[in-house]
């Protein structure tokens, strides 16, 4: 519960508690707090048991931690009923992204010389439509459009 509290922070909390409650009342306050925490835990466990009883025997393996979306997804990915591992292993994201990047930058991913729209250096001009002349003319500038 308090895994991220360091020793200096713990000492600071103790000193602060002594200053606020005083050394005479501090043991009683600690007892009251621990009693309250126990009651809350007991109430929580009783509520969980009541819910499990109401759900019936078909939900005997139900765990409340499964309601956490991260836990649910992790459990479903470990369960291979849907064949998700085959899909995940058959999809190489790095390869797919490299192919998309090559297509965007105009690099030919297929080393075959049958590149129809390629230039002499193997690059493809993605800005020109197929069948348009290869003139280096810019499109007309429309001053009213800007």
Phi and psi in degrees as a GROMACS rama.xvg file:
@    title "Ramachandran Plot"
@    xaxis  label "Phi"
@    yaxis  label "Psi"
@TYPE xy
-114.268  49.1294  UNK-2
-71.8656  -23.8981  UNK-3
-98.5513  11.4681  UNK-4
-95.8626  124.388  UNK-5
-85.4846  172.33  UNK-6
-63.5525  -37.8439  UNK-7
-66.159  -39.8213  UNK-8
-67.0091  -37.3157  UNK-9
-64.9287  -43.3252  UNK-10
-63.055  -40.4409  UNK-11
-62.4562  -42.2005  UNK-12
-64.4853  -39.3597  UNK-13
-65.6778  -44.9616  UNK-14
-63.2594  -41.7996  UNK-15
-63.2497  -41.3689  UNK-16
-64.6676  -40.0707  UNK-17
-64.3477  -40.4984  UNK-18
-68.8032  -38.357  UNK-19
-76.0959  -48.8967  UNK-20
-94.3112  -21.2352  UNK-21
87.227  153.477  UNK-22
-68.2329  -20.8444  UNK-23
-78.0022  -40.3389  UNK-24
-92.0294  -13.1096  UNK-25
-59.6231  -44.9419  UNK-26
-60.3902  -38.3995  UNK-27
-67.8301  -39.2223  UNK-28
-63.9775  -41.8698  UNK-29
-63.8827  -41.5296  UNK-30
-62.6263  -42.7334  UNK-31
-63.7463  -40.9355  UNK-32
-66.8997  -44.182  UNK-33
-66.1991  -37.0342  UNK-34
-63.9919  -42.2746  UNK-35
-64.405  -41.8659  UNK-36
-63.2937  -41.8592  UNK-37
-61.5302  -42.3383  UNK-38
-63.4179  -40.6809  UNK-39
-65.0471  -41.9018  UNK-40
-63.8316  -44.2839  UNK-41
-61.7899  -43.1953  UNK-42
-61.4105  -42.0804  UNK-43
-63.9884  -44.495  UNK-44
-65.1265  -40.5765  UNK-45
-64.3297  -39.4412  UNK-46
-64.8127  -40.6212  UNK-47
-62.8973  -43.2084  UNK-48
-63.2057  -41.6041  UNK-49
-62.5469  -42.1493  UNK-50
-65.2714  -42.5415  UNK-51
-62.1151  -39.7407  UNK-52
-66.8807  -39.1098  UNK-53
-70.7351  -31.0525  UNK-54
-70.1251  -30.9417  UNK-55
99.0923  179.992  UNK-56
-70.4264  -22.9841  UNK-57
-70.71  -15.3236  UNK-58
-111.054  33.0519  UNK-59
-69.2919  -24.4254  UNK-60
-91.4949  7.01321  UNK-61
-67.7134  130.504  UNK-62
-122.096  136.271  UNK-63
-68.7607  -23.1355  UNK-64
-67.036  -22.965  UNK-65
-69.3552  -13.5931  UNK-66
-75.3753  -15.3319  UNK-67
-70.9325  124.596  UNK-68
-57.318  -38.2319  UNK-69
-64.0998  -43.7197  UNK-70
-65.3646  -41.5059  UNK-71
-61.5518  -46.3447  UNK-72
-66.3094  -42.7517  UNK-73
-60.9295  -40.9068  UNK-74
-67.6054  -38.9061  UNK-75
-70.0961  -34.0812  UNK-76
-70.7047  -32.6234  UNK-77
-72.3145  -29.1136  UNK-78
-80.7267  117.974  UNK-79
-98.4664  30.4209  UNK-80
-67.0044  -32.4169  UNK-81
-90.3997  -5.72862  UNK-82
75.8897  27.9121  UNK-83
-68.9903  -29.9135  UNK-84
-66.4366  -38.6699  UNK-85
-64.281  -41.4931  UNK-86
-65.5584  -45.3417  UNK-87
-64.6123  -40.2992  UNK-88
-75.7644  -27.008  UNK-89
-82.703  -7.26904  UNK-90
-109.816  113.964  UNK-91
-100.846  99.6807  UNK-92
-63.7929  -38.3896  UNK-93
-63.7727  -41.4591  UNK-94
-65.9515  -43.6042  UNK-95
-63.2461  -43.3156  UNK-96
-66.7399  -35.7967  UNK-97
-65.5483  -40.04  UNK-98
-65.1793  -40.4574  UNK-99
-65.9681  -42.6529  UNK-100
-63.7074  -40.3691  UNK-101
-62.808  -41.0629  UNK-102
-66.547  -38.6477  UNK-103
-69.2405  -40.3603  UNK-104
-82.7653  -3.22788  UNK-105
84.1062  13.3151  UNK-106
-83.5992  142.871  UNK-107
-86.4474  119.444  UNK-108
-82.56  -21.0174  UNK-109
-95.578  114.272  UNK-110
-73.7451  4.28731  UNK-111
-71.3851  145.834  UNK-112
-78.1518  6.54504  UNK-113
-89.5976  33.2837  UNK-114
-75.5844  114.948  UNK-115
-74.0759  -42.1985  UNK-116
-107.186  18.1335  UNK-117
-83.7591  159.793  UNK-118
-95.7061  -171.484  UNK-119
-66.2293  -32.6796  UNK-120
-89.8181  6.76503  UNK-121
89.4317  5.42519  UNK-122
-91.0592  150.599  UNK-123
-113.089  130.217  UNK-124
-86.3209  105.784  UNK-125
-81.1492  -6.70218  UNK-126
-86.3801  -16.3964  UNK-127
-101.254  143.665  UNK-128
-77.6821  150.691  UNK-129
-64.7279  135.808  UNK-130
91.9703  -3.45092  UNK-131
-88.4184  151.819  UNK-132
-64.6412  153.052  UNK-133
-90.3213  33.2131  UNK-134
-72.663  149.166  UNK-135
-93.2988  23.5815  UNK-136
-75.5462  139.21  UNK-137
-82.5958  155.21  UNK-138
-66.2649  153.756  UNK-139
-61.3006  142.246  UNK-140
-89.9712  127.556  UNK-141
-108.22  106.806  UNK-142
-67.6171  -27.7824  UNK-143
-73.8155  -23.7181  UNK-144
-79.476  -17.9441  UNK-145
